[in-house]
Each structure stands twice: as structure tokens, then as C-alpha cells.
Amino acid sequence: MDDIIIVGAGIGGLTLGLALHAAKIPCRIFESAAEIKPIGVGINLLPHATNELATLGLEQALARVAIATEDATFFNRFGQLIYQEPLGRAAGYDHPQFSIHRGDLQMVLLDAFRARAGDNRLITNIIASGLNRMNPASASIFPMGREVQTAVPYAAGSRSPATASTPRSASSFSPAKANRAIPASTCGAA
């Protein structure tokens, strides 16, 4: 089986890579940045998202760098309580709600992907500059002038260069579809 090629080592690309590895489906991730750094702002992982990450064996790693949010409490400018609501496990969910820095989440995913799939499955400093869908059996991406065959291309970012440079007339791909894997049978061939 050809590797599934994931373009982008952000939260979506790394999570997909971990899920594919867990399912014993080979994949490689191409990232345009030379080095992946923990950048971003704070985000909340709701219990259903934490459940998915826990399924990948990441709940304890997340708990080390995140805050398990137990409630949302709102006060007016005088300090008077307006509203309070339990969250995560305090609200009866099986998994916590985590407040976490986006960069910390990405680093947890990155460390897990490298440890499980191997360093050679994540290729940095590579810009996927095109996508060829004329072959009915596979698609090709073109990182730095070389062709890489894949049965299923996946652009983890909606503005991925691999898809942005593909003319719409030559492909059924659009930026709105960039966050889902596209089977080769629907890639404009056939």
C-alpha cells in the first residue's frame, strides 16, 4: 500500500497521522516549516475532542500541560455572579475539558507521532507545490520538484500550497474540502 501523504504538521495533520498509525496505515507528513515550534494562543478541548485524543493514548500527556477546566463562571464588573456551569468531568462527561495553549497541544501530538511512527515519517522544510490527480490509481504531490505517489492525499490546512496551486478545472478539490481525505477514485480521474 502507498503511504497516505498528509500535507501539514499542525493539529489536524498530526492527529490524522497518529490515527492512521494506530490503524496500521502507513503515512508520511510533509511540513513546510523547517522547525515545528509551539506557537498560537489558548484553546479549549471539549470532552468529545479529549475523548478522541484519549483514544490515541494522549490524555495523560495532555493533562501534564493543560488545565482541566471544571467550570465556566461569569461575573459582572462588580464581582457579582452572573452564571456558573460545570464543564468536563464536573458536568458528568467521561473525559475532561482541557484549556491548553495551541502550541502545547501541537507539541504533545508531535512528540507522540515521532515516538510512534518514527522521525523519518515527518519531513520538514518541504513545500508541497502541486497535486496531480490524472492517474486513476493514485494522486501525486510535488514537494520541491520531486513526485511522491499516494493513494490518498490529505491537506491538513485549508491554504495548503499543495492544493492552492491546483487549478479547479483540473481537480475536484476546493479549499472547502481541504480538511478531509479524498479517495483516489474521486480525484478527477475516471
C-alpha positions in Angstrom: 0.0 0.0 0.0 1.2 3.5 -0.8 1.7 5.8 2.2 -1.0 8.3 2.7 0.5 11.7 2.4 -0.5 14.4 4.8 0.4 18.0 3.9 0.8 19.9 7.1 2.0 19.0 10.6 -0.5 21.1 12.5 -3.1 19.8 15.0 -5.2 18.2 12.2 -2.3 16.6 10.3 -0.5 15.2 13.4 -3.8 13.8 14.8 -4.6 12.2 11.5 -1.0 10.8 11.4 -1.4 9.3 14.9 -4.8 7.8 14.0 -3.5 6.2 10.8 -0.5 4.8 12.6 -2.8 3.3 15.3 -4.8 1.7 12.4 -1.5 0.4 10.9 -2.0 2.5 7.8 1.4 3.9 6.7 1.6 7.7 6.3 4.1 10.5 5.9 3.6 14.1 6.9 5.2 16.9 4.8 5.5 20.2 6.7 6.7 23.4 5.0 8.3 24.9 8.2 11.9 23.9 8.8 11.2 23.5 12.5 7.9 23.0 14.3 7.6 25.4 17.2 4.9 25.8 19.8 3.1 28.9 18.6 -0.5 30.0 19.0 -3.0 31.0 21.7 -5.1 29.3 24.3 -7.8 26.9 23.1 -10.4 24.7 24.8 -10.6 21.0 24.1 -14.2 19.9 24.8 -14.8 16.5 26.3 -15.7 14.9 22.9 -12.3 16.1 21.5 -10.5 14.9 24.5 -12.2 11.6 24.1 -10.7 11.2 20.6 -7.3 12.2 21.8 -7.6 9.8 24.8 -8.4 7.0 22.3 -5.0 7.8 20.8 -3.4 7.4 24.3 -2.8 11.1 24.8 -4.9 12.1 27.8 -2.2 11.8 30.4 0.3 13.7 28.2 -2.3 16.5 27.8 -3.1 16.6 31.5 0.6 17.4 32.2 0.5 20.6 30.0 -3.2 21.6 30.2 -5.7 22.7 32.8 -8.7 20.5 33.4 -11.4 23.1 33.3 -14.1 22.3 35.8 -16.5 25.2 35.3 -17.3 28.4 33.4 -18.1 31.2 35.8 -19.1 34.7 34.8 -19.2 37.8 37.0 -20.3 41.4 36.3 -17.9 44.3 36.8 -18.9 44.5 40.5 -17.9 40.9 41.1 -21.4 39.6 41.3 -22.0 36.1 40.0 -24.0 36.1 36.7 -23.8 32.5 35.7 -21.9 29.3 36.5 -21.9 26.0 34.7 -19.9 22.8 35.3 -17.7 21.6 32.5 -15.9 18.3 31.6 -15.9 15.6 34.2 -17.6 18.0 36.7 -20.5 18.1 34.2 -20.7 14.3 34.1 -18.6 13.7 30.9 -16.2 10.7 30.8 -13.4 13.0 29.8 -12.2 16.4 30.9 -12.4 19.7 29.2 -8.9 21.0 28.8 -7.7 24.6 28.5 -4.4 24.4 26.7 -2.0 26.5 24.6 -2.3 25.5 21.0 1.4 25.1 20.8 1.5 22.8 23.7 -1.2 20.6 22.1 0.8 20.5 18.9 4.0 19.5 20.8 2.1 16.7 22.5 0.9 15.5 19.1 4.3 15.9 17.5 6.2 14.1 20.3 3.7 11.2 20.1 3.8 11.0 16.3 7.6 10.9 16.2 7.8 8.4 19.1 5.3 6.0 17.5 5.7 6.4 13.7 9.4 7.4 13.7 11.2 10.6 12.9 11.5 9.6 9.2 7.7 9.8 8.8 7.7 13.5 9.3 9.5 15.5 6.7 10.0 19.2 7.4 11.2 22.1 5.2 9.3 20.6 2.3 6.7 22.6 0.4 4.2 20.5 -1.5 3.8 22.6 -4.6 1.2 20.8 -6.6 -1.2 17.9 -6.8 -1.7 15.7 -9.8 -4.9 13.7 -10.0 -4.8 12.4 -13.5 -3.8 8.8 -12.5 -6.9 6.9 -11.5 -5.0 4.7 -9.1 -3.3 7.4 -7.2 -2.5 11.1 -6.8 0.8 12.7 -6.7 2.2 15.7 -4.8 5.2 17.5 -5.8 7.4 18.5 -2.9 10.4 20.5 -4.0 10.3 19.2 -7.6 10.0 15.5 -6.9 6.9 13.4 -7.3 5.5 11.4 -4.4 2.8 8.9 -5.2 -0.1 8.4 -2.7 -3.4 6.6 -2.7 -5.0 9.3 -0.6 -3.7 12.9 -0.4 -4.7 14.9 2.7 -4.2 18.6 3.0 -4.4 19.4 6.7 -4.6 23.1 6.2 -7.2 24.8 4.0 -4.5 27.0 2.5 -2.0 24.3 1.8 0.2 25.1 -1.2 -0.3 21.5 -2.5 -3.9 22.3 -3.2 -3.9 26.1 -3.6 -1.8 25.8 -6.9 -4.1 23.1 -8.4 -6.4 24.7 -10.9 -10.1 24.0 -10.2 -10.7 22.9 -13.8 -8.1 20.1 -13.3 -9.4 18.9 -10.0 -12.5 18.4 -8.0 -10.6 19.8 -5.0 -11.5 23.1 -3.3 -10.2 24.8 -0.2 -13.5 23.9 1.5 -12.6 20.3 1.1 -9.1 20.7 2.3 -9.7 19.2 5.8 -10.9 15.8 4.7 -9.1 13.0 3.0 -10.1 12.4 -0.6 -10.1 8.9 -2.0 -8.2 8.5 -5.3 -11.4 7.4 -7.0 -12.8 10.9 -6.6 -9.7 12.8 -7.6 -10.9 13.9 -11.0 -9.8 10.7 -12.8 -12.2 8.1 -14.1 
